């Protein structure tokens, strides 16, 4: 499925369909969702990385994983984006003098 088709689904359909995607595969839709999320939310100063797929430590579950720099201004992210749950992870603050 392409992103344009995905966007035509209702929020409930997107959530249901996102749960059916193979978390171990690399569906092309993941790359499209990731790029759309990055375009919409990735410009915030604290957003370091964005990944759509299966994140480490959450089991066989797909979502959007956003790495946020500690000490940066507050980052505003949705809880769900196009049917995918959004997870925040925080990077360690850089050591002074390093």
Beta strands, then each sheet from edge to edge (+ up, - down):
strand 1: 47-54
strand 2: 62-69
strand 3: 80-81
strand 4: 84-91
sheet 1: 1+ 2- 4- 3+
end
